[in-house]
Amino acid sequence: MSEVIAQVSGESYTETIRKNILQQCGMTKSCFTGDPQPTDSTVAIGTSTYGKPRSALEHPYGSYGYQYRGMGGLVSNIEDLWRWDRALHDGKLLNAESVAAMIQANQGGYGLGWFVAKDPGGAICHRHGGSVRGFLAEIRRYPTIDGTLIVLANQDESLPFSLAVSELEKLLFDQSSDVKIPTRPPQKLIDQVIGDYQDAKKRRLAITKAAGLPTVRIYWGGPVTAGYLGMDDEGKTQLYLPSYSNGRYQFQADGELEFSDNPGKADSVSLLVIQPKLTFRRIENNAPRGNN
């Protein structure tokens, strides 16, 4: 798409966007990865769950190529995105016919750059999110109340971000929160159990540090169980699986986890929900990891 824009306009994709969108909307702090730092602005540093931290202006993929040109690479802030939203609302960027085509739901509920869904009140809303190493973003527009929710994060862990978006949307629609988040295990326990484990069939269980609840991934040689390590009301360590339906996040305890009682690092972790219990033993980072 970016090359189509360049061919039709006779200018580069980035220059076309600068002239026809950024300048038209007064988005003076917005630019693209690889650009110089805008005047009188601070550039966020994003921390990542799968790579080293990076500046928002640093190319996440080495260069601004076709791997994400046209669908990513814009560096902006809340104020500039609000200016863009207002320009779109006021008809400064698109005429009414183009807007109607943009928000017409097609296969999978997707229009032209927008997912068409229902807001908490049951009315139509338009939304889109994005993720790249170190950063997450979500924009939701609510035409019936002329409201917009813009959430930006310089940390790419999905769970706290998704919860923040969901809870902020509830506030916007004057709804109360009903999310019950599992208790985070004590830091001493987290430090003891973080690492990679492997069972007798070379299936792998990985427990990873995160800003909130530690993540748990079990690689079965095909399907992957993805959840979080938390404590239940009785103080037992559980594997919690998240779900999202009808606008609600829920955490379901999938089974108790039992760790070897060592003064240092735990040597093993067992799934008690399986009988006889299934035990994974700690492996070194450079050891074979079995099925990924």
Number of C-alpha atoms within 10 A of each C-alpha: 11 17 14 11 16 16 12 10 12 10 13 15 19 17 13 16 19 18 11 11 17 20 12 16 21 14 19 15 19 19 20 20 18 16 12 9 16 12 8 6 8 9 14 16 16 19 19 18 16 10 10 10 16 18 16 24 19 16 17 18 11 8 14 17 12 12 10 13 17 18 12 15 22 16 16 17 16 12 14 17 19 17 16 20 18 16 17 16 16 12 12 13 18 14 11 12 8 12 15 13 11 18 20 15 17 11 6 8 12 18 17 15 12 20 21 23 16 15 20 17 12 8 12 15 22 23 21 14 14 12 15 17 22 24 23 20 18 17 19 22 21 16 14 11 10 9 12 19 16 19 18 17 18 20 21 20 22 14 16 16 18 17 15 13 18 17 20 17 18 17 11 12 13 11 13 9 12 10 13 9 17 20 16 16 19 10 8 9 14 20 14 17 23 18 20 23 25 23 18 10 11 17 18 25 25 18 19 19 16 14 11 15 22 18 21 22 17 19 20 16 13 9 9 13 13 15 23 24 25 26 21 17 8 6 10 14 21 24 27 25 17 16 11 10 7 7 13 13 18 17 18 14 19 15 16 20 19 18 20 14 12 10 7 11 17 21 17 20 23 18 19 16 13 11 7 9 13 15 20 23 19 22 17 10 10 6 9 11 17 14 13 13
